[in-house]
Amino acid sequence: MPDALKLDLSEKLYAKAVELIPGGSQTMSKRPQGYAPGAFPIYAERAKGCRVWDVDGNEYIDYLMALGPIVLGYCYPAVDHAIVEQLKKGVVYGLLHPLEVKAAQLITETVPCAEMVRFLKGGAETTTAAARIARAYTGRELILNCGYRGWADQWTAQQTTPNARGVPECLRNTVRSFPYNDLPALEAILRETADQVALVFLDPVSATEPDAGYLGGVRELCDRYGVLLAFDEIVTGFRLAPGGAQEAYGVTPDLACFAKGVANGMPLGVVCGTREIMQTAADLLISVTYGGECLSLAAVCACLEEYRKGRVHPHLWRQGEQLVHGFAESGRRHGVPFDCTGLAPMACPRFTHPNPEFNADAWSFFLQETAKRGVLIRRGGLLFVTFSHQDEDIEHTLSVVDESLALLADAVRSGNLKDRLHTKPIEESFRRF
Ligand SMILES: Cc1ncc(COP(=O)(O)O)c(C=O)c1O
């Protein structure tokens, strides 16, 4: 193993990128400053299964997985086959295409709340459509929201968003935030505002698991106060279970949004819900040129057919659980404050030292050492395991994590952690939790 990763081409490309692309990337969470700059790859060249190769020729077992969309693994044969076959027939048409009907049918058969479905592209577009449908259906404007819904104006205007430059001030009070896992706090807001509230919108689960009865309690409060409930299943959808968190927890919202994980990386957003509410969308201005783009629709059909065979989700849970246990065990063995929160298919590793500066350095060192040994993990993000992570990949990952934590423990004991960092300072521009 080399002393440091060779990343010359990545670094050179990124230097050019910042001259051409404001911020250097299209996705804030992919900016190299948020990983271990100087010791972590920046540009991918290709990927297959659970592996990715960077432009400098280094190979890694990947847990970034495009930040969530890849559930089956890169270049999954059944999905790629469906895409290639459709490509031969055309990508998008002026006419409608039968795949719209087939994909909608499969989703309504798979997702508990889905009686009708509309297709869009990104997550923000999808959550924005859900908001419009809820407002039109109820004739009310206020949305009570907990969590990240994407970059669109109304979500960025929410009181808790740190950087709302460029967003009209008048949107500020159209979305009000509420804390997760706190039913009394939600009820207090509903007591005060229910007659203005169109929708309660939340991620059913992210890095923090819902307390027992929390999601059912939210459902019950929404019913009692006569407001709609939407789940943002953009991360949980098709990852926790074929029917998402609503299936996993047995709580059915009125509306739900899916985007990542729907089509194994192809860009597709889904807003769905009960027939009565979704029917409102028939004459709303929710209209996108690429909603009926057929490569993504062919991909979603292939994915759903795979998910419905029943092998994918038990695999994600099993492999995720091995990672969660293995990470915590290595942390304990080496006396490093390190574990995972959240659910196994989307666990969230974290350093838990009371000193945030220690945690920041520990992350830089950990990413530097794991990347050097061929494993990509996201600083403070979710660990996305796929159907393509086989036992030997998990075993290798756990040995890399163990070795890296042993080195971290040694650096801490020797008092030279900062000297052993080959990274530039980090800049975390964006964090969802
Ligand atoms: C829960 C959740 N909702 C919405 C979004 C926005 O999705 P997109 O980036 O595709 O607009 C994200 C993206 O990370 C997300 O995680």
PDBQT file of the ligand as one rigid body, heavy atoms in Angstrom, charges set to zero:
ROOT
HETATM    1  C1  LIG A 501     -34.723  13.588   2.342  1.00  0.00    +0.000 C 
HETATM    2  C2  LIG A 501     -34.382  14.401   1.119  1.00  0.00    +0.000 A 
HETATM    3  N1  LIG A 501     -35.331  15.131   0.551  1.00  0.00    +0.000 NA
HETATM    4  C3  LIG A 501     -35.082  15.867  -0.546  1.00  0.00    +0.000 A 
HETATM    5  C4  LIG A 501     -33.823  15.887  -1.113  1.00  0.00    +0.000 A 
HETATM    6  C5  LIG A 501     -33.572  16.702  -2.346  1.00  0.00    +0.000 C 
HETATM    7  O1  LIG A 501     -33.330  15.868  -3.430  1.00  0.00    +0.000 OA
HETATM    8  P1  LIG A 501     -32.588  16.429  -4.746  1.00  0.00    +0.000 P 
HETATM    9  O2  LIG A 501     -31.172  16.718  -4.324  1.00  0.00    +0.000 OA
HETATM   10  O3  LIG A 501     -32.687  15.314  -5.727  1.00  0.00    +0.000 OA
HETATM   11  O4  LIG A 501     -33.333  17.644  -5.165  1.00  0.00    +0.000 OA
HETATM   12  C6  LIG A 501     -32.797  15.134  -0.537  1.00  0.00    +0.000 A 
HETATM   13  C7  LIG A 501     -31.438  15.166  -1.104  1.00  0.00    +0.000 C 
HETATM   14  O5  LIG A 501     -30.459  14.851  -0.475  1.00  0.00    +0.000 OA
HETATM   15  C8  LIG A 501     -33.076  14.366   0.610  1.00  0.00    +0.000 A 
HETATM   16  O6  LIG A 501     -32.133  13.627   1.175  1.00  0.00    +0.000 OA
ENDROOT
TORSDOF 0
